[in-house]
Every structure is written in C-alpha cells, then in structure tokens.
Amino acid sequence: MHLPGRKKGSIKISAVQENGQISITVRDDGNRVTCSVDINRTNSLGIQLIRTLVQHHVEGFLTITSGKGTEVRMEFPALTEGYNNV
C-alpha cells in the first residue's frame, strides 16, 4: 500500500454473514477521503464499479466514511437458492 509521506500502513478486510445479510468492510489507516465524496457523482472508476455491482447487481448499499483513515462498507442480501440475477 502506498501512503504518501509514510513508510507503513495497514488495510483490514472483514466479511460477515448474519440474518440473511452480507457485510464486507475494507478499512485503511491512510489519508482519509474528503467527507464530501458523493458515491453517485464521483469520477473514480473504482467507486463507480463497486457502486454499480453493489446497488444494481446485488441490490445492496455502499457507504464510505472517513475519520482516522477510510472505511468502505458494502451490505447486501445473501443469495438464496434459485436466485438467477447475478
């Protein structure tokens, strides 16, 4: 991970499935994203791709928060038998 002005950094990834929902969280301790990031109007191709997958293909939610680092959380329903949309 490249962090301008730093030699070390960390990324933590977690995935949890409970109550029929899957939650995937990616956190880093690098420079935080500006709080004004609008995931629906961003020029970032990466965020556009993740948003499209989460919101349109698996009918979930995407949130990006910033504090000490940045956190991206994706939440969506767990697939059930007979699900043919993916």
N, CA, C and O atoms as a GROMACS GRO file, in nm:
protein
  344
    1MET      N    1   0.085  -0.117   0.000
    1MET     CA    2   0.000   0.000   0.000
    1MET      C    3   0.090   0.123   0.000
    1MET      O    4   0.181   0.132   0.082
    2HIS      N    5   0.066   0.216  -0.089
    2HIS     CA    6   0.144   0.339  -0.097
    2HIS      C    7   0.074   0.450  -0.020
    2HIS      O    8  -0.040   0.486  -0.049
    3LEU      N    9   0.145   0.502   0.079
    3LEU     CA   10   0.092   0.612   0.159
    3LEU      C   11   0.189   0.728   0.150
    3LEU      O   12   0.299   0.720   0.205
    4PRO      N   13   0.152   0.836   0.082
    4PRO     CA   14   0.243   0.949   0.068
    4PRO      C   15   0.292   0.998   0.205
    4PRO      O   16   0.211   1.022   0.295
    5GLY      N   17   0.424   1.011   0.219
    5GLY     CA   18   0.483   1.059   0.342
    5GLY      C   19   0.492   0.957   0.454
    5GLY      O   20   0.532   0.991   0.565
    6ARG      N   21   0.455   0.831   0.427
    6ARG     CA   22   0.460   0.726   0.529
    6ARG      C   23   0.526   0.603   0.472
    6ARG      O   24   0.518   0.576   0.352
    7LYS      N   25   0.592   0.528   0.559
    7LYS     CA   26   0.656   0.403   0.516
    7LYS      C   27   0.569   0.282   0.545
    7LYS      O   28   0.588   0.178   0.483
    8LYS      N   29   0.474   0.293   0.635
    8LYS     CA   30   0.388   0.180   0.672
    8LYS      C   31   0.242   0.221   0.668
    8LYS      O   32   0.207   0.338   0.685
    9GLY      N   33   0.159   0.123   0.647
    9GLY     CA   34   0.015   0.143   0.651
    9GLY      C   35  -0.051   0.008   0.662
    9GLY      O   36   0.013  -0.095   0.643
   10SER      N   37  -0.178   0.007   0.692
   10SER     CA   38  -0.248  -0.120   0.701
   10SER      C   39  -0.385  -0.112   0.635
   10SER      O   40  -0.447  -0.006   0.627
   11ILE      N   41  -0.429  -0.228   0.588
   11ILE     CA   42  -0.563  -0.244   0.532
   11ILE      C   43  -0.625  -0.363   0.605
   11ILE      O   44  -0.563  -0.468   0.619
   12LYS      N   45  -0.747  -0.346   0.650
   12LYS     CA   46  -0.820  -0.454   0.717
   12LYS      C   47  -0.947  -0.481   0.638
   12LYS      O   48  -1.021  -0.390   0.602
   13ILE      N   49  -0.971  -0.608   0.611
   13ILE     CA   50  -1.089  -0.650   0.536
   13ILE      C   51  -1.166  -0.749   0.621
   13ILE      O   52  -1.108  -0.844   0.675
   14SER      N   53  -1.296  -0.726   0.634
   14SER     CA   54  -1.378  -0.821   0.709
   14SER      C   55  -1.504  -0.852   0.629
   14SER      O   56  -1.554  -0.768   0.553
   15ALA      N   57  -1.554  -0.971   0.647
   15ALA     CA   58  -1.679  -1.014   0.583
   15ALA      C   59  -1.760  -1.091   0.686
   15ALA      O   60  -1.709  -1.182   0.751
   16VAL      N   61  -1.886  -1.055   0.698
   16VAL     CA   62  -1.974  -1.118   0.796
   16VAL      C   63  -2.106  -1.149   0.728
   16VAL      O   64  -2.158  -1.069   0.650
   17GLN      N   65  -2.161  -1.267   0.757
   17GLN     CA   66  -2.294  -1.300   0.709
   17GLN      C   67  -2.380  -1.333   0.830
   17GLN      O   68  -2.349  -1.425   0.906
   18GLU      N   69  -2.488  -1.258   0.847
   18GLU     CA   70  -2.582  -1.286   0.954
   18GLU      C   71  -2.718  -1.229   0.919
   18GLU      O   72  -2.729  -1.126   0.852
   19ASN      N   73  -2.820  -1.297   0.965
   19ASN     CA   74  -2.959  -1.257   0.941
   19ASN      C   75  -2.989  -1.233   0.794
   19ASN      O   76  -3.062  -1.140   0.759
   20GLY      N   77  -2.933  -1.317   0.707
   20GLY     CA   78  -2.961  -1.307   0.564
   20GLY      C   79  -2.891  -1.193   0.494
   20GLY      O   80  -2.920  -1.165   0.377
   21GLN      N   81  -2.799  -1.125   0.560
   21GLN     CA   82  -2.725  -1.013   0.503
   21GLN      C   83  -2.575  -1.042   0.503
   21GLN      O   84  -2.525  -1.109   0.594
   22ILE      N   85  -2.506  -0.993   0.404
   22ILE     CA   86  -2.360  -1.000   0.398
   22ILE      C   87  -2.308  -0.858   0.409
   22ILE      O   88  -2.356  -0.767   0.342
   23SER      N   89  -2.208  -0.840   0.493
   23SER     CA   90  -2.145  -0.710   0.510
   23SER      C   91  -1.995  -0.726   0.487
   23SER      O   92  -1.930  -0.805   0.556
   24ILE      N   93  -1.940  -0.653   0.391
   24ILE     CA   94  -1.796  -0.655   0.363
   24ILE      C   95  -1.744  -0.515   0.392
   24ILE      O   96  -1.796  -0.416   0.341
   25THR      N   97  -1.640  -0.508   0.476
   25THR     CA   98  -1.582  -0.379   0.514
   25THR      C   99  -1.434  -0.379   0.482
   25THR      O  100  -1.362  -0.473   0.514
   26VAL      N  101  -1.389  -0.271   0.418
   26VAL     CA  102  -1.247  -0.252   0.388
   26VAL      C  103  -1.207  -0.121   0.456
   26VAL      O  104  -1.264  -0.015   0.428
   27ARG      N  105  -1.106  -0.129   0.546
   27ARG     CA  106  -1.059  -0.010   0.619
   27ARG      C  107  -0.910   0.008   0.596
   27ARG      O  108  -0.836  -0.090   0.584
   28ASP      N  109  -0.868   0.132   0.590
   28ASP     CA  110  -0.724   0.160   0.588
   28ASP      C  111  -0.694   0.270   0.687
   28ASP      O  112  -0.784   0.338   0.735
   29ASP      N  113  -0.566   0.289   0.716
   29ASP     CA  114  -0.527   0.395   0.809
   29ASP      C  115  -0.449   0.504   0.736
   29ASP      O  116  -0.371   0.577   0.797
   30GLY      N  117  -0.473   0.514   0.607
   30GLY     CA  118  -0.403   0.615   0.525
   30GLY      C  119  -0.472   0.748   0.528
   30GLY      O  120  -0.554   0.777   0.616
   31ASN      N  121  -0.440   0.831   0.429
   31ASN     CA  122  -0.504   0.962   0.417
   31ASN      C  123  -0.653   0.941   0.397
   31ASN      O  124  -0.696   0.856   0.319
   32ARG      N  125  -0.729   1.018   0.468
   32ARG     CA  126  -0.873   0.999   0.458
   32ARG      C  127  -0.930   1.062   0.332
   32ARG      O  128  -0.875   1.157   0.277
   33VAL      N  129  -1.040   1.006   0.289
   33VAL     CA  130  -1.113   1.059   0.174
   33VAL      C  131  -1.188   1.183   0.220
   33VAL      O  132  -1.233   1.189   0.335
   34THR      N  133  -1.200   1.282   0.135
   34THR     CA  134  -1.276   1.400   0.173
   34THR      C  135  -1.418   1.361   0.208
   34THR      O  136  -1.478   1.276   0.142
   35CYS      N  137  -1.470   1.420   0.310
   35CYS     CA  138  -1.604   1.386   0.359
   35CYS      C  139  -1.713   1.414   0.257
   35CYS      O  140  -1.824   1.363   0.269
   36SER      N  141  -1.682   1.496   0.155
   36SER     CA  142  -1.784   1.534   0.058
   36SER      C  143  -1.792   1.438  -0.060
   36SER      O  144  -1.850   1.473  -0.163
   37VAL      N  145  -1.737   1.317  -0.049
   37VAL     CA  146  -1.744   1.221  -0.160
   37VAL      C  147  -1.890   1.180  -0.180
   37VAL      O  148  -1.955   1.130  -0.089
   38ASP      N  149  -1.938   1.203  -0.300
   38ASP     CA  150  -2.074   1.162  -0.337
   38ASP      C  151  -2.059   1.039  -0.424
   38ASP      O  152  -2.019   1.049  -0.540
   39ILE      N  153  -2.092   0.921  -0.369
   39ILE     CA  154  -2.070   0.797  -0.444
   39ILE      C  155  -2.155   0.788  -0.570
   39ILE      O  156  -2.126   0.707  -0.658
   40ASN      N  157  -2.257   0.871  -0.580
   40ASN     CA  158  -2.341   0.871  -0.700
   40ASN      C  159  -2.292   0.967  -0.808
   40ASN      O  160  -2.341   0.964  -0.921
   41ARG      N  161  -2.193   1.053  -0.774
   41ARG     CA  162  -2.145   1.151  -0.872
   41ARG      C  163  -1.992   1.158  -0.876
   41ARG      O  164  -1.937   1.262  -0.912
   42THR      N  165  -1.925   1.052  -0.842
   42THR     CA  166  -1.779   1.053  -0.838
   42THR      C  167  -1.719   1.025  -0.975
   42THR      O  168  -1.781   0.960  -1.059
   43ASN      N  169  -1.598   1.074  -0.997
   43ASN     CA  170  -1.523   1.044  -1.119
   43ASN      C  171  -1.434   0.922  -1.103
   43ASN      O  172  -1.369   0.880  -1.198
   44SER      N  173  -1.430   0.865  -0.983
   44SER     CA  174  -1.346   0.749  -0.956
   44SER      C  175  -1.405   0.624  -1.020
   44SER      O  176  -1.515   0.582  -0.984
   45LEU      N  177  -1.333   0.566  -1.114
   45LEU     CA  178  -1.382   0.445  -1.181
   45LEU      C  179  -1.400   0.331  -1.081
   45LEU      O  180  -1.498   0.256  -1.090
   46GLY      N  181  -1.308   0.318  -0.986
   46GLY     CA  182  -1.319   0.212  -0.886
   46GLY      C  183  -1.447   0.221  -0.806
   46GLY      O  184  -1.517   0.122  -0.788
   47ILE      N  185  -1.478   0.341  -0.757
   47ILE     CA  186  -1.601   0.359  -0.679
   47ILE      C  187  -1.723   0.338  -0.768
   47ILE      O  188  -1.822   0.281  -0.722
   48GLN      N  189  -1.719   0.384  -0.893
   48GLN     CA  190  -1.831   0.363  -0.985
   48GLN      C  191  -1.857   0.214  -1.006
   48GLN      O  192  -1.972   0.170  -1.006
   49LEU      N  193  -1.750   0.136  -1.023
   49LEU     CA  194  -1.766  -0.008  -1.044
   49LEU      C  195  -1.824  -0.077  -0.921
   49LEU      O  196  -1.916  -0.158  -0.932
   50ILE      N  197  -1.770  -0.044  -0.804
   50ILE     CA  198  -1.821  -0.104  -0.680
   50ILE      C  199  -1.966  -0.065  -0.659
   50ILE      O  200  -2.049  -0.149  -0.625
   51ARG      N  201  -1.998   0.064  -0.678
   51ARG     CA  202  -2.136   0.110  -0.660
   51ARG      C  203  -2.232   0.036  -0.753
   51ARG      O  204  -2.339  -0.008  -0.710
   52THR      N  205  -2.194   0.021  -0.879
   52THR     CA  206  -2.280  -0.048  -0.975
   52THR      C  207  -2.302  -0.192  -0.934
   52THR      O  208  -2.415  -0.241  -0.937
   53LEU      N  209  -2.196  -0.261  -0.896
   53LEU     CA  210  -2.210  -0.400  -0.852
   53LEU      C  211  -2.299  -0.412  -0.730
   53LEU      O  212  -2.391  -0.494  -0.727
   54VAL      N  213  -2.272  -0.331  -0.629
   54VAL     CA  214  -2.346  -0.343  -0.503
   54VAL      C  215  -2.491  -0.298  -0.518
   54VAL      O  216  -2.581  -0.370  -0.476
   55GLN      N  217  -2.515  -0.181  -0.576
   55GLN     CA  218  -2.651  -0.127  -0.582
   55GLN      C  219  -2.737  -0.194  -0.688
   55GLN      O  220  -2.856  -0.216  -0.666
   56HIS      N  221  -2.680  -0.225  -0.804
   56HIS     CA  222  -2.762  -0.271  -0.915
   56HIS      C  223  -2.761  -0.422  -0.936
   56HIS      O  224  -2.861  -0.479  -0.981
   57HIS      N  225  -2.652  -0.488  -0.904
   57HIS     CA  226  -2.644  -0.632  -0.930
   57HIS      C  227  -2.680  -0.717  -0.810
   57HIS      O  228  -2.733  -0.827  -0.826
   58VAL      N  229  -2.652  -0.669  -0.690
   58VAL     CA  230  -2.689  -0.748  -0.572
   58VAL      C  231  -2.784  -0.672  -0.480
   58VAL      O  232  -2.811  -0.716  -0.368
   59GLU      N  233  -2.835  -0.558  -0.528
   59GLU     CA  234  -2.937  -0.479  -0.459
   59GLU      C  235  -2.899  -0.449  -0.315
   59GLU      O  236  -2.975  -0.476  -0.222
   60GLY      N  237  -2.779  -0.393  -0.298
   60GLY     CA  238  -2.729  -0.361  -0.166
   60GLY      C  239  -2.701  -0.214  -0.147
   60GLY      O  240  -2.747  -0.129  -0.224
   61PHE      N  241  -2.623  -0.185  -0.044
   61PHE     CA  242  -2.589  -0.047  -0.008
   61PHE      C  243  -2.438  -0.033   0.002
   61PHE      O  244  -2.368  -0.126   0.043
   62LEU      N  245  -2.388   0.084  -0.035
   62LEU     CA  246  -2.246   0.116  -0.028
   62LEU      C  247  -2.232   0.244   0.051
   62LEU      O  248  -2.300   0.343   0.023
   63THR      N  249  -2.142   0.244   0.151
   63THR     CA  250  -2.113   0.366   0.225
   63THR      C  251  -1.962   0.383   0.236
   63THR      O  252  -1.887   0.286   0.248
   64ILE      N  253  -1.920   0.508   0.232
   64ILE     CA  254  -1.779   0.543   0.250
   64ILE      C  255  -1.773   0.645   0.362
   64ILE      O  256  -1.837   0.750   0.354
   65THR      N  257  -1.696   0.613   0.466
   65THR     CA  258  -1.681   0.706   0.577
   65THR      C  259  -1.533   0.734   0.597
   65THR      O  260  -1.447   0.654   0.559
   66SER      N  261  -1.507   0.847   0.658
   66SER     CA  262  -1.370   0.890   0.676
   66SER      C  263  -1.352   0.940   0.818
   66SER      O  264  -1.438   1.010   0.871
   67GLY      N  265  -1.245   0.905   0.876
   67GLY     CA  266  -1.210   0.950   1.010
   67GLY      C  267  -1.060   0.934   1.020
   67GLY      O  268  -0.984   1.007   0.957
   68LYS      N  269  -1.018   0.839   1.099
   68LYS     CA  270  -0.876   0.804   1.104
   68LYS      C  271  -0.856   0.699   0.996
   68LYS      O  272  -0.858   0.579   1.025
   69GLY      N  273  -0.838   0.742   0.872
   69GLY     CA  274  -0.833   0.653   0.757
   69GLY      C  275  -0.967   0.656   0.685
   69GLY      O  276  -1.046   0.748   0.703
   70THR      N  277  -0.991   0.555   0.604
   70THR     CA  278  -1.114   0.548   0.525
   70THR      C  279  -1.176   0.410   0.541
   70THR      O  280  -1.105   0.310   0.552
   71GLU      N  281  -1.309   0.405   0.543
   71GLU     CA  282  -1.381   0.278   0.553
   71GLU      C  283  -1.484   0.271   0.441
   71GLU      O  284  -1.562   0.363   0.421
   72VAL      N  285  -1.482   0.160   0.367
   72VAL     CA  286  -1.581   0.134   0.263
   72VAL      C  287  -1.660   0.012   0.309
   72VAL      O  288  -1.601  -0.093   0.336
   73ARG      N  289  -1.793   0.025   0.318
   73ARG     CA  290  -1.877  -0.085   0.364
   73ARG      C  291  -1.980  -0.117   0.257
   73ARG      O  292  -2.050  -0.028   0.206
   74MET      N  293  -1.989  -0.245   0.223
   74MET     CA  294  -2.088  -0.294   0.127
   74MET      C  295  -2.179  -0.391   0.200
   74MET      O  296  -2.132  -0.484   0.265
   75GLU      N  297  -2.309  -0.370   0.190
   75GLU     CA  298  -2.406  -0.458   0.254
   75GLU      C  299  -2.508  -0.500   0.150
   75GLU      O  300  -2.560  -0.417   0.075
   76PHE      N  301  -2.537  -0.631   0.149
   76PHE     CA  302  -2.632  -0.681   0.050
   76PHE      C  303  -2.691  -0.812   0.100
   76PHE      O  304  -2.632  -0.878   0.185
   77PRO      N  305  -2.808  -0.851   0.045
   77PRO     CA  306  -2.871  -0.976   0.087
   77PRO      C  307  -2.788  -1.096   0.043
   77PRO      O  308  -2.729  -1.097  -0.065
   78ALA      N  309  -2.783  -1.197   0.130
   78ALA     CA  310  -2.717  -1.323   0.094
   78ALA      C  311  -2.800  -1.391  -0.015
   78ALA      O  312  -2.923  -1.383  -0.015
   79LEU      N  313  -2.733  -1.456  -0.107
   79LEU     CA  314  -2.803  -1.526  -0.214
   79LEU      C  315  -2.880  -1.643  -0.158
   79LEU      O  316  -2.834  -1.711  -0.065
   80THR      N  317  -2.996  -1.667  -0.213
   80THR     CA  318  -3.076  -1.782  -0.173
   80THR      C  319  -3.088  -1.876  -0.292
   80THR      O  320  -3.061  -1.837  -0.406
   81GLU      N  321  -3.129  -1.997  -0.266
   81GLU     CA  322  -3.146  -2.094  -0.376
   81GLU      C  323  -3.244  -2.038  -0.478
   81GLU      O  324  -3.346  -1.979  -0.443
   82GLY      N  325  -3.212  -2.060  -0.604
   82GLY     CA  326  -3.298  -2.016  -0.712
   82GLY      C  327  -3.280  -1.872  -0.754
   82GLY      O  328  -3.352  -1.824  -0.841
   83TYR      N  329  -3.185  -1.802  -0.695
   83TYR     CA  330  -3.160  -1.662  -0.730
   83TYR      C  331  -3.085  -1.661  -0.863
   83TYR      O  332  -2.977  -1.718  -0.872
   84ASN      N  333  -3.140  -1.597  -0.967
   84ASN     CA  334  -3.083  -1.601  -1.100
   84ASN      C  335  -3.037  -1.467  -1.155
   84ASN      O  336  -3.005  -1.459  -1.273
   85ASN      N  337  -3.032  -1.362  -1.075
   85ASN     CA  338  -3.000  -1.229  -1.124
   85ASN      C  339  -2.852  -1.202  -1.141
   85ASN      O  340  -2.817  -1.106  -1.210
   86VAL      N  341  -2.764  -1.279  -1.083
   86VAL     CA  342  -2.621  -1.248  -1.087
   86VAL      C  343  -2.558  -1.313  -1.207
   86VAL      O  344  -2.438  -1.299  -1.229
   0.00000   0.00000   0.00000
